[in-house]
């Protein structure tokens, strides 16, 4: 039995009463029996029914069709017409109000019940379909991906607003066209994607995904997109069409290109920076296994830069750098690679050249620099320089050895009065004296053997309520035999130059794990984490990485308390080994942080390759961001990029309250620096949490 509510609109009283009796016998609720269209509208307003049985030929100023049209527009209540006979014109009018059906007079009970029951079921199904259409339409319109659907013939049947925007054409222009006419997408390797061929791909190989592709839209704009192609299958597995999903990656691509360029180039001169230079040099050193291949490196130092910078100010110093850059670029070949390596230091890689040819280029460059006159505030300066020249051949050990030799040669040229070129000769006494720095290695060995390594820590605190864990970076100091504290800047360069860093890293990791274990024994449930730095030498040495992994695994320190910090330059020294180590350790629960991201990052592709958890924004940008809008923009851009790729961001070198508030407003997740806390001995580690960062002054 049914309990739906029905309104009867019939102007013949006897028929109406008979119809009411029959319906009530079927179990329906009759909400009213009226004779005119206006009475029907009033009844609907007071007691809305589920369905209306309406005589077409009503008396009064409105017939049943007029009344049904008003009810349909105002109330969306379905109507079935009652009719004995109507001419074709009347029936044609009736179609426009979309009735659920017609019941012929005189009524037969079974047909009456069946007609109403089917009509109500059909209406319920239609309502559900329309509800689903509204939901799907809202979802497809609100998602950020473009969606294009075709029928079995390959012609477009549906396009959401995002796809229409990407393609630069309205729905009416797209629907009805073939997918091949609508989509012009190019893969850098395979050329244009043929969507007709994609329909022939076996089902098990779908969806077909495309990445880093270019879509050319109706206006000729080139848009970076990722996407997928899938088939729509019916209940029996038959083809019912296809769906293409498009994701516009232009913003991320533009941001990554911008970050990559800024990270690999010097902002002032536009030349490549030291990290990009190192990558290029490393590739050439690896390319000299053939005895017939030689290259050369020029290491250029401007002798008078400090004088100009200190006496006339930074603007004058910058101008000298710019003029020197212009001269260097004009004197080398188009195939050569120029970079600014530091404050007043430049590097030029002369690829595929003999040392005699490199000497000629060096002589011309030195002459051009010294003969150039720089005028500033009525003062005239020459750009004197010292140049170290190094041959790169099959005897060159590695990039560190080549750079050390170039630095030795340049330093020697400067010591001999400057404004000259010095060719590195490993057998010359003057260069052997420079190697006396090796004494640092024996000093470091002694410090390790005599347990004179001292560990400090500096807190890294969360800036928002999303994170509670306080990270602590472990820092290294050495105590001299006389009891003086030696900072890492004094011995790390020598250790890096002579590949002693893996030995130091091993000692630091071992000592750190012992200290952390003691701390956790006292407070095992604290929200704390400790970060240990790993050097380029360690990351490039698979054997040392295995040793580090064994030390950590057998230490008993739970994985959630440890994070390893690596720089991009260190990581790419042996990318495959580094990636394997990171993945293996992360599978065990350990975290990784990419340090000094920004000025030290040579390519965004490396960031996408390295599976790190934390991204530390280089302190050179953070430390002056309250005074330098470019630095602030870089911090904001790197923070946004870090969040896009799913990493937690950290601002280092937060030296003041102003900078702390700035990084917090930008949305950086963590902060580290003297405004938070200065480094302290790890033996004095405090379990009390540092004061939470606040936006209040």
Residue pairs with C-beta under 8 A, 6 or more apart in sequence:
1 26
1 27
2 26
2 27
2 28
2 117
2 120
3 27
3 28
3 29
4 28
4 29
4 49
4 50
4 51
4 120
5 28
5 29
5 30
5 31
5 47
5 48
5 49
5 50
5 51
6 23
6 28
6 29
6 30
6 31
6 49
6 50
6 51
6 52
6 53
6 116
7 30
7 31
7 32
7 34
7 40
7 43
7 44
7 47
7 49
7 51
7 52
7 53
8 16
8 19
8 20
8 23
8 30
8 32
8 33
8 34
8 53
9 34
9 35
9 36
9 37
9 39
9 40
9 52
9 53
9 54
9 55
9 58
9 64
9 67
10 16
10 19
10 33
10 35
10 53
10 55
10 82
11 35
11 36
11 55
11 57
11 58
11 59
11 60
12 55
13 35
15 105
16 33
16 35
17 33
18 107
19 53
19 82
19 107
19 112
20 30
20 33
22 107
22 109
22 112
23 30
23 112
23 116
24 30
26 112
26 113
26 116
28 116
31 43
31 47
31 49
32 43
32 47
32 49
34 40
34 42
34 43
35 58
35 59
36 58
36 59
36 60
36 62
37 58
37 60
37 61
37 62
37 63
37 64
37 66
37 67
37 70
38 60
38 62
40 52
40 54
40 67
40 71
41 67
41 70
41 71
41 74
44 52
44 71
44 75
44 77
48 75
48 77
49 77
50 77
50 78
50 120
51 77
51 78
51 79
51 80
51 100
51 116
51 119
51 120
51 123
52 68
52 71
52 77
52 78
52 79
52 80
53 80
53 82
53 103
53 116
54 64
54 67
54 68
54 79
54 80
54 81
54 82
55 64
55 81
55 82
55 83
56 63
56 64
56 65
56 81
56 82
56 83
56 86
56 90
56 94
57 63
57 64
57 83
57 86
58 64
58 67
62 70
64 81
64 82
65 81
65 90
65 93
65 94
65 97
68 79
68 81
68 94
68 97
68 99
69 96
69 97
71 77
71 79
72 79
72 97
72 98
78 99
78 100
78 119
78 120
78 123
79 97
79 99
79 100
80 99
80 100
80 101
80 102
80 103
80 115
80 116
80 119
81 94
81 99
81 101
81 102
81 103
82 102
82 103
82 105
83 102
83 103
83 104
83 105
84 104
84 105
84 106
86 94
100 119
100 120
100 122
100 123
101 115
101 118
101 119
103 111
103 112
103 115
103 116
140 147
140 158
140 160
141 160
141 161
141 162
143 160
143 162
144 162
144 247
144 248
145 162
145 245
145 246
145 247
146 159
146 160
146 162
146 163
146 164
146 165
146 166
146 167
146 227
146 245
146 246
146 247
146 248
147 158
147 159
147 160
147 162
147 163
147 243
147 244
147 245
147 246
148 156
148 158
148 159
148 163
148 174
148 179
148 182
148 183
148 243
148 244
148 246
149 156
149 157
149 158
149 159
149 232
149 241
149 242
149 243
149 244
150 156
150 157
150 178
150 179
150 241
150 242
150 243
151 157
151 240
151 241
152 239
152 240
152 241
154 178
154 179
154 180
154 195
154 196
154 199
154 242
155 176
155 177
155 178
155 179
156 174
156 175
156 176
156 177
156 178
156 179
156 182
157 175
157 241
158 175
159 167
159 171
159 174
159 175
162 246
162 248
163 174
163 246
164 170
164 171
164 174
166 215
166 217
166 223
166 225
166 246
166 248
167 174
167 182
167 183
167 215
167 217
167 218
168 217
168 218
168 219
168 221
169 182
169 217
169 218
173 218
174 182
179 195
179 196
179 242
179 244
180 194
180 195
180 196
183 193
183 195
183 215
183 244
184 192
184 215
184 216
184 217
185 192
185 193
185 210
185 213
185 214
185 215
185 216
185 225
185 227
186 192
186 193
186 213
186 214
186 215
186 216
187 193
187 210
187 212
187 213
188 212
188 213
188 214
193 210
193 213
195 229
195 242
195 244
198 208
198 229
198 242
199 231
199 239
199 242
201 208
203 231
203 233
206 229
206 230
206 231
207 228
207 229
207 230
208 228
208 229
208 230
209 226
209 227
209 228
210 225
210 226
210 227
210 228
210 229
211 226
212 224
212 226
213 224
213 225
213 226
213 227
214 222
214 223
214 224
214 225
215 222
215 223
215 224
215 225
215 246
216 222
216 223
217 223
223 248
223 250
224 248
224 249
224 250
224 253
225 246
225 247
225 248
225 249
225 250
226 246
226 247
226 249
227 244
227 245
227 246
227 247
228 244
228 245
229 242
229 243
229 244
230 242
230 243
230 245
231 239
231 241
231 242
231 243
232 239
232 240
232 241
232 242
232 243
233 239
233 240
234 240
252 644
255 637
255 640
255 641
255 644
256 604
256 641
257 604
258 637
259 601
259 604
259 637
259 638
259 641
260 601
260 603
260 604
260 605
262 598
262 634
263 273
263 275
263 597
263 598
263 599
263 600
263 601
263 602
263 603
263 604
264 272
264 273
264 275
264 276
264 601
264 602
264 603
265 271
265 272
265 273
265 276
266 272
266 273
266 339
266 340
267 630
268 318
268 321
268 322
268 340
269 321
269 322
269 325
269 340
270 325
271 325
271 329
271 338
271 339
271 340
271 346
272 280
272 337
272 338
272 339
272 340
273 339
273 340
273 341
273 599
274 339
274 340
274 341
274 342
274 347
275 568
275 569
275 599
275 600
275 601
275 602
276 339
276 602
277 337
277 339
277 341
277 347
277 349
278 399
278 403
278 569
278 602
279 572
279 602
279 603
280 337
280 339
280 349
281 297
281 347
281 349
281 399
281 402
281 403
282 398
282 399
282 573
284 295
284 349
284 351
284 392
285 392
285 396
285 398
285 399
285 402
287 293
287 295
288 294
288 295
288 392
288 393
288 394
288 396
289 394
290 394
291 393
291 394
293 352
293 393
293 394
294 352
294 353
294 354
294 355
294 391
294 392
294 393
295 349
295 350
295 351
295 352
295 353
295 391
295 392
295 393
296 349
296 350
296 353
296 355
296 358
296 389
296 390
296 391
296 392
297 347
297 348
297 349
297 350
297 388
297 389
297 390
297 392
297 402
297 403
297 406
298 346
298 347
298 348
298 349
298 350
298 358
298 361
298 362
298 365
298 387
298 388
298 389
298 406
299 341
299 345
299 346
299 347
299 387
299 388
299 389
299 390
299 403
299 406
299 407
299 409
299 410
300 328
300 345
300 346
300 347
300 348
300 365
300 385
300 386
300 387
300 410
301 344
301 345
301 346
301 385
301 386
301 387
301 388
301 410
301 413
301 414
302 320
302 321
302 324
302 344
302 345
302 346
302 383
302 384
302 385
303 384
303 385
303 386
303 414
303 418
303 419
304 320
304 381
304 382
304 383
304 384
305 317
305 320
305 321
305 343
305 344
306 344
308 316
308 317
308 320
308 376
308 381
309 316
309 317
309 320
312 376
312 377
312 379
316 376
316 377
319 374
319 376
320 374
320 381
320 383
321 340
321 344
323 372
323 374
323 383
324 346
324 369
324 383
324 385
325 338
325 340
325 346
327 365
327 368
327 369
327 372
327 383
328 338
328 346
328 348
328 365
329 338
330 368
331 361
331 364
331 365
331 368
332 338
332 348
332 350
332 361
332 365
333 350
333 361
335 351
335 352
336 348
336 349
336 350
336 351
337 348
337 349
337 351
338 346
338 347
338 348
338 349
339 346
339 347
339 348
340 346
340 347
341 347
345 410
347 406
350 357
350 358
350 361
353 361
355 389
355 391
355 423
358 389
358 391
359 389
359 421
359 423
362 387
362 389
362 421
363 421
365 387
366 385
366 387
366 419
366 420
366 421
369 382
369 383
369 384
369 385
370 382
370 383
370 384
370 385
370 419
371 382
372 382
372 383
373 380
373 381
373 382
374 380
374 381
374 382
374 383
375 381
384 418
384 419
385 418
385 419
386 410
386 411
386 413
386 414
386 418
386 419
386 420
386 422
387 410
387 413
387 420
387 421
387 422
388 405
388 406
388 407
388 408
388 409
388 410
388 411
388 412
388 413
388 421
388 422
388 424
389 406
389 409
389 421
389 422
389 423
389 424
390 402
390 405
390 406
390 409
390 423
390 424
391 423
391 424
392 402
396 402
400 496
400 497
400 499
404 497
405 424
405 426
405 431
406 424
408 424
408 431
408 434
409 422
409 423
409 424
409 431
410 422
411 434
412 422
412 430
412 431
412 434
413 420
413 421
413 422
416 422
424 431
425 431
437 494
437 497
437 498
438 494
438 498
440 491
440 494
440 495
440 498
441 494
441 495
441 498
441 500
443 491
444 478
444 491
444 494
444 495
444 500
444 503
444 504
445 503
446 452
446 481
447 453
447 478
447 479
448 503
448 504
448 507
452 478
452 479
452 480
452 481
453 476
453 477
453 478
453 507
453 508
453 511
454 476
454 477
454 478
454 479
454 485
454 681
455 474
455 475
455 476
455 477
455 508
455 511
455 512
455 515
455 681
455 682
455 683
456 474
456 475
456 476
456 477
456 679
456 680
456 681
456 682
457 472
457 473
457 474
457 475
457 530
457 679
457 680
457 681
457 682
457 685
458 472
458 473
458 475
458 672
458 676
458 677
458 678
458 679
458 680
459 470
459 471
459 472
459 672
459 676
459 677
459 690
460 470
460 471
460 472
460 473
460 531
460 650
460 670
460 671
460 672
460 676
461 470
461 471
461 670
461 671
461 672
461 676
461 689
461 690
461 692
461 693
462 468
462 469
462 470
462 669
462 670
462 693
463 663
463 664
463 668
463 669
463 670
463 671
463 693
464 664
464 667
464 669
466 669
467 648
467 669
467 670
468 527
469 527
469 528
469 529
470 527
470 528
470 529
470 689
470 690
471 528
471 529
471 530
471 531
471 563
471 614
471 650
471 670
471 672
472 528
472 529
472 530
472 531
472 685
473 530
473 531
473 533
473 565
473 672
474 508
474 512
474 530
474 531
474 532
474 533
474 682
475 488
475 679
476 488
476 504
476 508
477 485
477 486
477 487
477 488
478 485
478 486
478 491
479 485
479 486
480 486
492 501
494 500
495 501
495 504
496 535
496 536
496 537
499 537
500 537
501 535
501 536
501 537
501 538
502 535
502 537
502 538
502 541
502 544
504 535
505 533
505 534
505 535
505 537
505 538
505 544
505 548
506 538
506 544
506 547
506 548
506 551
508 532
508 533
509 532
509 548
509 551
509 552
510 551
512 530
512 532
512 682
513 551
513 552
513 555
513 557
514 555
515 682
515 683
515 685
516 530
516 555
516 557
516 561
516 562
517 555
517 556
517 557
519 528
519 685
519 687
520 526
520 557
520 558
520 561
522 687
523 687
526 687
528 561
528 687
529 560
529 561
529 562
529 563
529 591
530 561
530 562
530 563
531 563
531 564
531 565
531 593
532 562
532 563
532 564
532 565
533 564
533 565
533 566
533 595
534 548
534 564
534 565
534 566
534 570
535 570
536 567
536 569
536 570
536 573
537 544
537 573
538 544
538 545
538 548
538 570
539 545
539 566
539 570
539 571
539 573
539 574
539 577
539 578
539 581
540 570
540 573
540 574
540 577
540 578
541 574
541 577
542 574
542 577
545 577
545 581
549 581
549 584
549 585
552 562
552 585
552 590
553 588
558 589
559 588
559 589
559 590
560 589
562 590
562 591
563 590
563 591
563 592
563 593
563 613
563 614
564 585
564 590
564 591
564 592
564 593
565 592
565 593
565 594
565 595
565 616
566 578
566 582
566 592
566 593
566 594
566 595
566 612
567 594
567 595
567 596
567 600
568 594
568 596
568 597
568 600
568 601
568 602
568 606
568 607
568 610
569 600
569 602
570 578
571 578
571 594
571 606
571 610
572 578
572 602
572 606
575 606
575 609
578 610
579 609
579 610
579 611
582 592
582 610
582 611
582 612
583 611
585 592
586 592
586 611
586 613
591 613
591 614
592 610
592 611
592 612
592 613
592 614
593 612
593 613
593 614
593 615
593 616
593 650
594 607
594 610
594 612
594 614
594 615
594 616
594 647
595 616
596 616
596 618
596 619
597 607
597 615
597 616
597 617
597 618
597 638
597 642
598 617
598 618
598 620
598 621
598 634
598 638
599 618
599 620
599 621
600 618
601 607
607 615
607 641
607 645
608 645
612 647
613 647
613 648
614 647
614 648
614 649
614 650
614 670
615 638
615 642
615 647
615 648
615 649
615 650
616 649
616 650
616 651
616 652
616 672
617 635
617 638
617 639
617 642
617 649
617 650
617 651
617 652
617 668
618 652
619 652
619 653
619 673
620 631
620 653
621 631
621 634
621 635
621 638
622 631
622 635
622 651
622 652
622 653
622 654
622 659
622 663
622 673
623 653
623 655
623 659
624 631
625 631
625 632
625 634
625 635
625 659
625 662
625 663
626 632
626 656
626 658
626 659
626 662
632 662
632 666
635 651
635 662
635 663
635 666
635 668
636 666
638 649
639 649
639 651
639 663
639 666
639 667
639 668
642 648
642 649
643 649
643 667
648 669
648 670
649 668
649 669
649 670
650 668
650 669
650 670
650 671
650 672
651 659
651 663
651 668
651 670
651 671
651 672
651 673
652 672
652 673
653 672
653 673
654 660
654 663
654 671
654 672
654 673
654 674
654 675
654 676
655 673
655 674
655 675
656 675
657 675
657 697
659 673
659 675
660 671
660 673
660 675
660 676
660 693
661 695
661 697
663 671
664 671
664 693
664 695
665 695
671 693
676 690
676 693
677 690
680 686
